[in-house]
Amino acid sequence: MERRFRSIDFKGQMILLGTGTSVGVPAIGCDCAVCTSSNPRNNRTRSSAILGLPNGNLLFDTSPDLRHQLLREGIGMVHSVVFTHEHADHLHGLDDLRLFPFVLGHAVPLYCAPTVERRIRMVFDYAFDRREPTHAAATPQLQIHSIAAEPFEVLNTVLQPIPLVHGPNCSVFGYRIGNVAYCTDTNFIAESSLELMQGLDCLVLDALRYTTHPTHFSVEEAVAVVERIKPKKTFLTHLSHDLDYESANARLPDDVQLAYDGLRIPLT
């Protein structure tokens, strides 16, 4: 059957597809107040975002919830993907890219650090098998582009990588696009990276919970970063079930809020 292309137009916006931690919210088997909440903004799929650029849709990470996220937001097309790092909650939905080459007419371009490429080739080794596929879309068709800390261009848009530290054993890239920055999964940002975050209109920043964590910012630590760089608006992401949307927002500064799945942010 011929595949008909259908997708909403969200050019000029970033959509936060998922804003939850690695297990999502609600967490399996948990009966806490947040996991059983009726507030839809307490339902958080694994963290990911997508940009509506003038020349196509740019996805940040392929979360295990990718199919559900794209269907929920009415997004029928991904033109390119940029990865923050190689952890499972940011990578393991990659197989859901299989349909897009039918429309693109070529493999899906992926942009990532060498550590991420190695993990992709290991976990999704079947996508790189030299044997003839049994049928179209049997495996993801991928074209990997290696990136470093220097600015690079995707879909005719320049992205500035922001090196971040995610605990003792993992480096992450945040990304700045114009005056918007997406910085998930970090618990330390070096001075050189903070310099790259000056003058932001909007910052999306990791804040897992109220208490400290070995690989993620706490809410207090994230707010301290905000006070250093002073973006006009900040949304906290990669949120655990410790954070109730309404009560947490009531404790935050006026220019800082919890993010939520489906949040749309103008790209300025």
Backbone as a ProteinNet text record, in pm:
[ID]
protein_1_A
[PRIMARY]
MERRFRSIDFKGQMILLGTGTSVGVPAIGCDCAVCTSSNPRNNRTRSSAILGLPNGNLLFDTSPDLRHQLLREGIGMVHSVVFTHEHADHLHGLDDLRLFPFVLGHAVPLYCAPTVERRIRMVFDYAFDRREPTHAAATPQLQIHSIAAEPFEVLNTVLQPIPLVHGPNCSVFGYRIGNVAYCTDTNFIAESSLELMQGLDCLVLDALRYTTHPTHFSVEEAVAVVERIKPKKTFLTHLSHDLDYESANARLPDDVQLAYDGLRIPLT
[TERTIARY]
85.3	0	88.4	54.9	131.8	113.2	223.7	217.5	190.2	84	48.2	104.2	168.6	237.2	140.3	134.9	48.9	120.9	128.2	197.6	153.3	146	114.2	231.8	203.7	307.2	336.8	459.3	498.3	628.1	647.5	768.6	783.9	907.5	935.7	911.9	891.4	865.5	952	980.3	1030.6	915.9	891.6	793.3	868.4	841.7	898.3	812.9	865.2	789.9	779	886.5	887.4	967.8	925.2	989.9	1017.5	1010.1	1025.4	1162.6	1185.8	1310.1	1313.3	1417.7	1439.9	1330.8	1256.1	1147.4	1011.1	1007.8	881.4	798.5	691.3	594.9	454.9	367.2	387	491	558.2	651.6	573.6	620.3	551.5	540.5	419.3	396	393.7	405.1	410.1	271	234.9	104.2	117.6	229.5	246.8	146.9	138.5	40.1	62.8	188.6	216.4	187.4	228	204.5	55.9	-25	-168.9	-248	-179.3	-244	-333	-440.2	-527.8	-483.2	-380.5	-329.4	-245.7	-284.7	-208.1	-64.6	-34.5	101.9	193	136	216.9	243.8	193.1	224.2	342.5	456.2	579.7	643	650.9	724.3	873.1	956.1	1100.3	1143.1	1248.9	1283	1326.4	1268	1299.4	1235.4	1280.7	1222.8	1235.4	1156.2	1163.5	1149.3	1226.7	1227.2	1163	1073.6	1016.2	1098.8	1199.9	1289.8	1236.7	1283.1	1232.8	1247.7	1351.2	1377.6	1353.1	1275.4	1241	1234	1198.8	1181	1305.1	1362.9	1485.5	1454	1476.1	1447.1	1570.2	1550.3	1654.2	1626.7	1708.1	1703.1	1584	1602.2	1497	1459.1	1370.7	1333.5	1255.8	1250.5	1170.9	1022.8	977.8	837.7	815.1	911.5	906.8	779	741.3	621.5	499.5	479.7	365.9	374.7	493.1	510.1	475	524.4	497	349.1	287	144	62.4	99	26.8	28.7	142.4	156.8	120.8	84	45.2	161.1	280.4	400.7	425.9	415.7	428.7	560.8	654.7	779.9	895.5	1007.2	1134.8	1237.4	1302.1	1398.1	1542	1575.5	1709.4	1699.4	1803	1806.6	1941.4	1939.6	2060.1	2050.6	2160.7	2160	2237.5	2184	2253.2	2358.3	2323.2	2415.6	2357.6	2426.9	2398.7	2312.7	2258.6	2182.4	2051.3	2004.5	1891.8	1766.5	1738.7	1616.3	1620.8	1736.1	1748.4	1778.6	1788.4	1834.8	1744.6	1680.4	1624.9	1494	1446.3	1334.5	1379.7	1508.9	1564.8	1498.6	1454.4	1391.3	1264.2	1203.1	1082.3	1109.1	1235	1267.8	1249.4	1212	1212.6	1124.6	1013.8	919.2	964	1047.9	1075.1	1151.8	1240.9	1306.2	1210.3	1089.1	991.8	959.4	952.7	921.5	1048.4	1154.1	1278.2	1342.6	1331	1399.7	1544.9	1584.3	1721.6	1722.7	1836.8	1850.2	1830.7	1786.9	1768.2	1905	1938.1	2066.5	2064.9	2168.1	2186.5	2314.2	2309.5	2425	2453.9	2576.5	2606.5	2756.7	2794.9	2933.9	2976.5	3106.6	3154.2	3108.1	3095.6	3048.5	2905.9	2823.4	2685.4	2683.6	2765.7	2771.6	2809.8	2908.1	2948.5	2832.8	2756.9	2643.4	2534	2507.4	2407.5	2446.6	2573.4	2617.7	2618	2631.4	2628	2484.3	2399.6	2263	2177.3	2197.9	2118.2	2205	2282	2374.4	2303.6	2176.7	2102	2078.4	2083.9	2065.1	2185.7	2298.4	2421.9	2468.1	2381.1	2411.2	2423.9	2525.3	2549.3	2460.2	2387.6	2298.9	2181.3	2132.6	2018.4	1896	1826	1707.3	1596.6	1514.9	1405.9	1296.8	1279.4	1177.4	1207.1	1142.1	1160.9	1119.9	1199.3	1176	1191.6	1259.1	1286.4	1377.7	1466.8	1557.8	1564.2	1605.3	1623.1	1733.2	1708.6	1809.4	1870.3	1998.2	2061.1	2189.5	2212.2	2338.1	2395.5	2507.2	2561.2	2666.6	2652.5	2748.4	2809.2	2940.5	3008.1	3021.6	2993.5	3004.2	3096.6	3148.7	3230.9	3170.5	3249.6	3197.2	3180.3	3223.4	3213	3072.8	3029.9	2900.2	2894.5	2776.6	2756.4	2617.5	2593.5	2469.6	2385.4	2257.4	2159.2	2036.9	1990.4	1872	1886	2006.4	2038.3	2024.1	2032.9	2028.1	2154.1	2216.3	2338.5	2303	2362.6	2349.5	2483.9	2478.8	2597.7	2593.8	2678.9	2683.8	2733	2675.8	2714.7	2761.2	2891.4	2939.6	2888.2	2831.7	2777.8	2836.2	2835.3	2881.2	2759.8	2750.3	2636.5	2690.7	2733.8	2795.8	2940.2	3004.5	3148.9	3188.3	3092.5	3131.2	3062.6	2999.3	2923.8	2931	2966.7	2961.1	2837.7	2778.6	2652.9	2669	2597.8	2585.6	2447	2441	2323.4	2337.5	2232.8	2238	2171.9	2236.9	2178.8	2139.2	2015.7	1963.9	1912.9	1984.6	1947.1	1956.5	1846.5	1844.9	1768.3	1759.1	1696.3	1799.9	1807.1	1901.6	1829.5	1869.1	1812.6	1925.3	1919.6	2029.6	1975.1	1953	1903.9	2020.2	1997.4	2091.4	2227.8	2231.2	2358.1	2351.9	2467.7	2478.5	2599.2	2663.2	2772.4	2791	2802.7	2825.5	2948.8	3051.1	3175.8	3156.5	3248.3	3240.4	3237.1	3317.6	3320.4	3185.9	3112.7	2979.2	2876.3	2891.2	2801.2	2813.3	2933.6	2952.6	2870.3	2855.2	2777	2627.2	2587.2	2445.9	2403	2489.4	2455	2354.2	2266.7	2173.8	2059.1	2021.1	1913.2	1775.7	1686.9	1545.7	1480	1521.2	1461	1564.7	1565.3	1652.2	1566.3	1590.4	1531	1642.6	1625.1	1735.6	1692.8	1782.9	1764.2	1741.4	1640.8	1618.1	1535.9	1602.5	1538.8	1441.6	1484.2	1407	1456.6	1403	1446.5	1581.9	1606	1731.3	1841.3	1965.5	2078.5	2082.4	2148.5	2159.5	2299.2	2358.7	2496.2	2512	2402.6	2417.8	2322.6	2234.4	2137.5	2134.5	2101	2076.2	1953.1	1957	1835.5	1768.2	1647.3	1577.8	1659	1709.7	1788.4	1913.6	1981	2102	2070.1	1958.9	1918.6	1886.1	1816.2	1782.7	1909.1	2010	2137.6	2203.1	2192.8	2243.6	2165.1	2035.9	1951	1992.5	2020.8	2060.9	2195.4	2280.4	2409.7	2395	2314.2	2310.5	2190.3	2087.5	1973.3	1902.8	1858.2	1771.8	1638.2	1568.6	1439.6	1337	1344.1	1249.7	1321.5	1290.6	1349.3	1240.3	1250.8	1163.7	1250.6	1214.9	1289.7	1235.8	1327.3	1287.8	1359.8	1335.8	1386.1	1340.2	1210.9	1150.5	1106.8	1129.7	1086.6	949.2	900.3	770.4	778.7	895.6	905.9	845.7	825.5	784.8	641.9	551.7	414.5	408.5	341.8	344	296.9	184.7	127.9	207.2	235.4	301.3	447.5	514.7	653.7	660.6	570.7	572	547.1	467.1	438.4	563.1	663	785.7	897.4	876.8	982.3	976.4	1088.1	1085.2	990.3	945.1	845.8	892.7	1023.3	1074.3	1120.2	1087.3	1122.3	996	973.1	858.3	898.3	821.4	837	789.1	862.2	816.1	709.2	642.7	545.1	540.4	498.5	490.8	395.9	444.2	363.8	384.1	466.1	493.9	557.4	507.9	560.2	633.8	756.8	843.3	881.9	859.2	900.5	1051.5	1097.4	1239.9	1270.4	1346.9	1373.6	1514.2
-119.6	0	124	222.8	347	424.2	475.3	552.1	697.7	752.2	892.6	973.7	1085.4	1167.6	1267.9	1270.7	1365.6	1410.2	1541.4	1592.8	1735.2	1772.2	1909.9	2001.1	2127.4	2227.8	2297.8	2283.1	2351.7	2428.4	2481.1	2557	2673.4	2697.6	2805.3	2768.8	2639	2595.9	2475.2	2463.7	2340.1	2276.9	2148.7	2073.9	1978.2	1986.2	1889.9	1763.3	1661	1536.6	1458.7	1458.6	1388.8	1467.2	1465.6	1544.6	1462	1329.2	1243.5	1182.6	1122.8	1052.8	919	839.8	718.7	614	616	519.3	579.5	708.8	775.2	797.4	875.2	901.4	888	801.1	721	610.8	579.3	468.1	338.2	231.5	103.2	60.7	29	-25	77.3	207.6	309.4	368.3	383	440.5	573.3	645.5	776.5	876.7	994	1093.7	1144.6	1153.5	1201.9	1093.5	971.8	863.2	831.4	861.1	835.6	963.8	1072.2	1201.9	1203.5	1280.6	1300.6	1418.6	1490.6	1603.5	1550.7	1576.4	1522.2	1572	1683.5	1735	1660.8	1567.9	1476.1	1344.5	1329.3	1213.1	1249	1183.4	1223.6	1102.9	1110.8	1009.2	1043.6	951.8	970.2	1091.1	1159.5	1293.5	1293.1	1386.9	1408.7	1539.9	1594.3	1718.9	1718.5	1803.3	1815.9	1962.4	2003.9	2142.2	2149.6	2246	2273.1	2380.5	2338.9	2431.7	2465.8	2574.4	2612.1	2502.5	2417.3	2314.6	2172.4	2158.5	2024.2	2011.2	1891.8	1861.9	1792.6	1850.8	1800.1	1743.2	1614	1543	1539.6	1568.5	1550.6	1419.1	1318.3	1187.8	1103.7	973	877.3	798.4	853.2	790.9	661.4	570.7	448.2	475.9	598.4	636.5	712.7	707.4	794.3	776.7	655.3	633.4	699.8	674.9	734.2	886.5	941.8	1087.2	1152.5	1096.1	1154	1143.6	1030.9	1016	1113.3	1125.7	1216	1359.9	1404.1	1542.5	1561.8	1455.2	1467.1	1491.2	1448.5	1469.9	1345.8	1359.3	1245.4	1234.7	1325.5	1326.2	1372.4	1301.6	1342.3	1346.4	1461.9	1478.5	1450.8	1474.9	1449.8	1432	1368.5	1343.8	1386.9	1454.8	1489.9	1423.5	1362.3	1292.1	1370	1367.2	1427.8	1332.9	1203.2	1103.4	965	862.1	725.5	644.7	701.7	622.6	571.7	457.5	386.7	472.3	554.6	634.4	746.5	766.4	868.4	807.1	674.8	609.1	497.1	423.9	294.7	299.4	417.3	426.7	442.6	425.3	451.1	367.6	247.7	163.3	226.5	318.8	386	481.8	500.5	584	510.2	383.9	301.7	354.8	421.2	464.2	588.7	671.2	802.5	799	703	700.4	685.6	630.7	623.9	762.6	860.9	998	1075	1054.7	1126.6	1088.1	962.3	912.7	878.2	879.1	845.3	807.9	761.2	724.3	845.8	820.6	929.6	975.9	1104.3	1153.8	1160.9	1104.6	1111.2	1188.7	1278.5	1358.1	1327	1280.4	1237.2	1230.9	1228.3	1210.7	1066.2	1040.9	904.5	801.8	841.8	747.7	701.2	792.4	757.5	667.8	699.6	615.3	472	456	321.4	244.9	311.1	245.1	211.2	301.7	274.5	151.6	146	33.8	-97.9	-91.3	-211.3	-256.5	-164.9	-200.3	-230.5	-154.6	-170.4	-225.9	-329.1	-385.1	-433.8	-478.2	-527.2	-420	-291.4	-182.5	-165.9	-225.4	-209.3	-341.2	-441.5	-570.5	-554.2	-614.1	-600.6	-692	-781.5	-869.5	-790.7	-837.5	-773.8	-785.4	-673.1	-682.4	-761.9	-824.8	-906.3	-822.3	-696.1	-607.9	-465.3	-370.3	-229.1	-204.1	-121.6	-84.8	-203	-307.9	-419.4	-374.5	-280.2	-225.1	-73.8	-0.6	144.3	173.7	272.4	319.1	446.6	440.4	546.3	593.5	723.8	782.7	863.7	816.9	877.6	982.1	1100.1	1209.1	1235.2	1227.9	1249.5	1398.8	1438.1	1578	1590.2	1709.3	1742.9	1867.2	1941.2	2055.8	2180.9	2177	2294.9	2305.9	2428.3	2445.1	2364.9	2314.6	2240.4	2273.3	2236.5	2273.2	2149.7	2159	2055.5	2124.2	2076	2132.6	2284.2	2325.9	2467.4	2554.5	2493.8	2565.2	2530.9	2632.1	2610.9	2573.3	2465	2422.3	2439.4	2494	2507	2399.6	2296	2199.1	2264.6	2221.6	2269.2	2148.7	2132	2016.8	2020.8	1908.2	1893.3	1767.7	1764.2	1646.2	1579	1446.5	1367.5	1259	1301.7	1208.9	1180.7	1084.1	1063.1	994.7	932.8	847	881.3	996	1024.4	1172.6	1200.1	1335.8	1349	1465.7	1492.5	1620.3	1630.5	1757.5	1815.5	1939	2021	2092.3	2162.6	2232.4	2369.1	2466.8	2600.1	2623.5	2667.7	2704	2846.6	2941.5	3081	3116.5	3162.5	3200.8	3101.6	2977.5	2869.7	2759.3	2703.3	2594.6	2478.5	2356.3	2232.7	2157.3	2146.3	2089.8	1988.8	1868.3	1761.8	1675	1602.5	1503	1562.4	1638.7	1695.3	1724.5	1718.3	1764.1	1855.4	1894	1991	2055.7	2189.7	2264.6	2352.1	2329.9	2404.4	2550.5	2634.1	2777.4	2803.3	2727.3	2747	2717.1	2621.6	2591	2693.8	2743.1	2849.5	2973.4	2999.5	3113.3	3096.2	2973.6	2947.1	2964.3	2979.2	2987.7	3128.3	3224.7	3363	3419.4	3508.4	3578.7	3495	3388.9	3302.1	3362.2	3342.4	3371.5	3257.2	3134.6	3018.4	2908.8	2848.9	2736.7	2620	2502.4	2378	2303.2	2277.7	2230.7	2114.4	2018.9	1901.7	1941.7	1877.8	1892.7	1772.5	1669.9	1540.8	1541.6	1602.4	1591.6	1699.2	1702	1800.7	1764.7	1637.8	1596.8	1575.9	1577.8	1563.9	1423.6	1414.9	1289.1	1284.6	1166	1160.2	1196.2	1202.1	1231.2	1338.1	1389.2	1490.3	1607.4	1725.7	1839.9	1814.8	1861.6	1877	2006.9	2029.4	2154.8	2274	2266.8	2377.3	2403.2	2297.8	2313.4	2372.8	2331.5	2387.1	2535.5	2572.1	2713.9	2796.1	2738.9	2810.1	2837.1	2743.7	2765.9	2878	2874.9	2980.5	3117.5	3126.2	3253.2	3301.1	3206.1	3242.5	3301.6	3238.1	3278.9	3366.1	3365.3	3455.9	3451.4	3334.2	3330.8	3396.9	3443.4	3507.3	3408.6	3283.2	3180.9	3047.1	2965.6	2832.9	2730.3	2616.9	2502.3	2385.8	2325.1	2212.5	2081.5	1991.9	1867.4	1749.2	1628.9	1501.9	1485.6	1503	1512.9	1376.2	1353.6	1228.5	1247	1139	1145.9	1216.8	1266.1	1348.4	1486.2	1526.5	1663.9	1667.8	1715.7	1739.9	1872.4	1873	1990.3	2116.8	2113.6	2233.8	2277.9	2186	2227.4	2265.1	2198.5	2235.1	2373.6	2402.6	2534.1	2645.4	2618.6	2720.3	2755.9	2667	2691.5	2751.9	2759.5	2804.6	2954.5	3016.6	3158	3178.9	3302.5	3332.3	3296.5	3306.1	3280.3	3135.9	3046.9	2905.1	2822.5	2722.9	2634	2491.7	2394.4	2258.1	2250.6	2176.8	2147.3	2037.9	2014.1	1905.4	1855.1	1732.4	1672.7	1753	1788.1	1865.4	2014.9	2061	2204.6	2256.8	2369.5	2431.9	2560.3	2572	2684.9	2754	2884.4	2954.2	2951.4	2927.5	2935.3	3077.3	3149.1	3290.8	3308.6
0	0	0	-82.8	-86.4	43.3	97.7	221.9	190.6	246.8	227.6	343.1	309.5	408.1	469	602	673.6	798.8	821.2	939	966.2	1093.5	1127.7	1091	1075	1050.1	1182.2	1230.6	1354.2	1333.4	1213.3	1184.5	1282.5	1323.7	1416.8	1561.8	1589.8	1726.6	1763.7	1891.1	1950.4	2028	2003.7	2081.6	2173.3	2301.3	2395.1	2389.4	2323.1	2304.4	2434.3	2512.2	2640.3	2741.1	2866.5	2971.5	3096.8	3083.2	3199.5	3212.7	3326.9	3353.7	3280.5	3304.3	3225	3240.8	3350.6	3369.9	3338.7	3306.3	3277.9	3402.9	3384.3	3491.4	3430.1	3482.6	3603.5	3584.9	3695.1	3697.2	3718.9	3657	3667.2	3814.3	3856	3990	4100.9	4067.7	4172.9	4197.6	4324.2	4357.2	4430.7	4407.7	4470.4	4412.7	4474.6	4434.4	4292.1	4249.1	4113.7	4010.4	4037.7	3942.6	3926.1	4024.8	4015.7	3992.4	3962.7	3943.7	3819.6	3827.5	3710.9	3625.2	3669	3592.3	3475.9	3350.3	3237.3	3233.3	3297.7	3297.4	3394.6	3468.4	3549.1	3476.3	3353.7	3270.9	3181.3	3201.1	3133.2	3063.5	2932	2857.3	2859.1	2808.7	2814.1	2730.2	2775.2	2725.3	2579.4	2504.2	2364	2322.8	2208.7	2156.7	2005.3	1939.1	1793.7	1755.7	1656.3	1609.8	1472.5	1454.5	1323.6	1254	1179.2	1111.6	972.7	912.7	779.4	675.4	689.4	589.7	639.3	744.8	790.2	940.7	985.2	1127.4	1181.7	1285.6	1346.1	1483.4	1498.9	1623.2	1712.5	1841.5	1942.5	2015.7	1989.1	2054.2	2007	2016	1978.9	2103.3	2182.3	2309.4	2283.2	2381.4	2365	2341.9	2370.8	2351.5	2221.1	2127.9	2009.7	1928.2	1897.8	1816	1879.9	2008.5	2079.5	2077.4	2097.6	2102.2	1969	1859.8	1727.8	1692.6	1724.3	1698.1	1783.1	1907.6	1999.5	1949.7	1895.7	1850.9	1703.3	1634.7	1494.6	1400.7	1439.2	1358.1	1274.2	1142.6	1054.6	982.6	1013.3	938.6	1026.2	1016.7	1077.1	965	947.8	838.8	881.6	1006.4	1059.1	1210.2	1268.1	1412.2	1467.1	1582.8	1656.7	1793.9	1839.1	1967.5	2072.9	2196	2308.8	2366.9	2378.3	2431.9	2407.8	2456.7	2415.1	2510.5	2616.5	2712.5	2652.3	2703.8	2644.2	2632.9	2735.5	2732.7	2629.8	2567	2462.1	2325.3	2320.8	2198.3	2148.4	2237.9	2200.4	2122.8	2085	1991.1	1847.3	1821.3	1688.5	1579.3	1609.8	1508.2	1452	1527.5	1479.5	1364.2	1325.9	1210.2	1078.2	1079.7	958.6	846.4	879.6	776.2	700.2	760.3	701.9	570	543.6	412.2	295	317.6	209.4	155.5	244.1	204.2	169.2	248.6	224.8	91.8	54.9	-63.3	-36.3	89.4	128.8	276.3	324.7	465.4	555.9	679.2	774.9	824.7	811	863	1015.8	1077.7	1222.3	1251.7	1349.6	1389.5	1535.6	1562.6	1699	1722.1	1849.1	1887.7	1860.3	1846.7	1821	1924.7	2050.5	2153.1	2124.1	2074.4	2040.2	1916.7	1817.7	1697.4	1733	1821.7	1859.6	1923.4	2009.2	2074.2	1972.3	1879.3	1776.1	1694.6	1653.2	1570.3	1648.1	1779.1	1860.9	1887.5	1933.7	1972.6	1850.1	1743.2	1621.2	1508.2	1540.9	1442.3	1316.9	1330.4	1214.8	1109.3	1151.5	1055.3	964.1	1001.1	924.4	862.8	863.6	802.9	651.7	593.3	449.3	365.1	428.7	353.4	293.8	181.2	115.7	206.6	236.3	322.5	255.5	335.1	281.2	215.7	262.6	206.8	249.7	184.6	218.5	363.2	433.1	573.7	667.9	624.3	715.5	828.8	798.5	898.4	880.7	984	967.8	866	781.5	686.9	744.2	782.3	860.4	793.8	801.2	755.2	870.5	928.2	1049.9	1016	1077.6	1064.2	1202	1212.2	1339.4	1368.1	1492	1531.8	1652.8	1671.4	1787.7	1852.2	1927	2001.5	1916.2	1790.4	1704.8	1644	1611.2	1544	1413.9	1381.6	1257.2	1203.7	1079.2	1011.5	984	1017	986.9	926.8	813.6	749	732.1	694.5	670.8	795.6	912.6	1040.2	1119.7	1179	1256.5	1400.8	1449	1588	1657.4	1778.4	1861.8	1970	1963	2072.3	2202.1	2312.8	2445.1	2525.6	2547.7	2624.9	2768.8	2812.7	2947.2	3011.3	3143.8	3218	3281.1	3261.2	3309.8	3402.7	3521.3	3613.6	3575.8	3642.4	3625.1	3495.2	3425.1	3312.5	3180.6	3171.1	3048.8	3013.8	2889.9	2835.6	2747.8	2751.1	2680.9	2600.6	2490.1	2420.4	2444.2	2499.3	2483.4	2350.2	2309	2180.3	2190.5	2127.5	2115.3	1970.1	1950.5	1819.2	1830.7	1774.8	1794.7	1940.8	1998.7	2140.4	2227.9	2179.5	2255.9	2275.6	2397.2	2424.7	2491.3	2451.9	2505.9	2574.5	2707.8	2787.1	2887.1	2841.1	2928.6	2975.9	3083.5	3136.5	3170.5	3277.1	3323.3	3472.3	3537	3675.5	3694.8	3581.9	3589.9	3453.3	3454.6	3331.1	3351.7	3272.1	3285.4	3246.2	3291.4	3260.8	3110.3	3035.2	2889.9	2826.4	2882.5	2831	2876.9	2999.4	3045.7	2957.4	2907.4	2816.4	2690.1	2643.1	2522	2545.3	2671.2	2705.6	2744.5	2721.5	2754.9	2653.2	2702	2613.6	2561.3	2633	2586.5	2613.6	2519	2544	2620.8	2590.3	2656.5	2674.7	2793.4	2827.1	2874	2817.8	2866.6	2938.5	3069.1	3152.9	3242.2	3257.7	3342.4	3488.9	3552	3697.3	3742.7	3789.1	3813.6	3930.7	4042.8	4166.7	4263.4	4386.2	4484.2	4545.4	4569.6	4633.8	4529.5	4575.3	4484.8	4423.3	4309.4	4235	4173.7	4158	4106.2	3960.1	3882.2	3738.6	3686.1	3769.3	3725.7	3823.8	3772.2	3858.1	3943.3	4067.3	4146.5	4103.3	4151.6	4120	4168.3	4290.5	4346	4263	4220.5	4140	4003.2	3944.7	3815.3	3827.8	3933.9	3953.9	3973.4	4036.3	4052.7	3917.5	3823.5	3688	3620.4	3636.5	3578.8	3631.8	3760.6	3819.6	3765.1	3724.2	3666.1	3525.9	3440.9	3300.1	3264.3	3351.4	3339.3	3203.4	3158.6	3040.3	3071.9	2968.3	2992.2	3047.7	3003.1	3047.9	3054.7	3156.8	3170.6	3196.9	3128.5	3153.7	3199.9	3312	3367.7	3311.5	3270.4	3206	3269.4	3214.1	3267.1	3411.5	3433.6	3566.5	3617.7	3746.1	3809.5	3874.2	3935.1	4002.3	4137.4	4175.2	4296	4275.7	4150.3	4119.5	4066.5	4147.6	4105.1	4029.5	3915.4	3829.4	3901	3966.1	4026.7	4150.3	4241.1	4365.3	4341.4	4248.3	4218.4	4154.9	4062.1	3999.2	4099.7	4200.1	4301.6	4382.4	4383.8	4459.7	4374.7	4244.5	4154.4	4129.9	4091.8	4051.4	3933.8	3915.3	3812.7	3671.9	3645.4	3510.7	3491	3587.7	3579.6	3602.7	3516.8	3530.6	3495	3543.9	3496	3351.5	3270.6	3135.6	3142.4	3030.5	3021.7	2877	2861.1	2728.1	2639.7	2520.3	2426.2	2435.4	2528.6	2540.8	2412.2	2362.4	2242.5	2278.6	2228.6	2260.2	2130.5	2117.6	1994.7	1977.2	1855.8	1822.6	1779.3	1859.3	1830.2	1777.7
[MASK]
++++++++++++++++++++++++++++++++++++++++++++++++++++++++++++++++++++++++++++++++++++++++++++++++++++++++++++++++++++++++++++++++++++++++++++++++++++++++++++++++++++++++++++++++++++++++++++++++++++++++++++++++++++++++++++++++++++++++++++++++++++++++++++++++++++++++++++

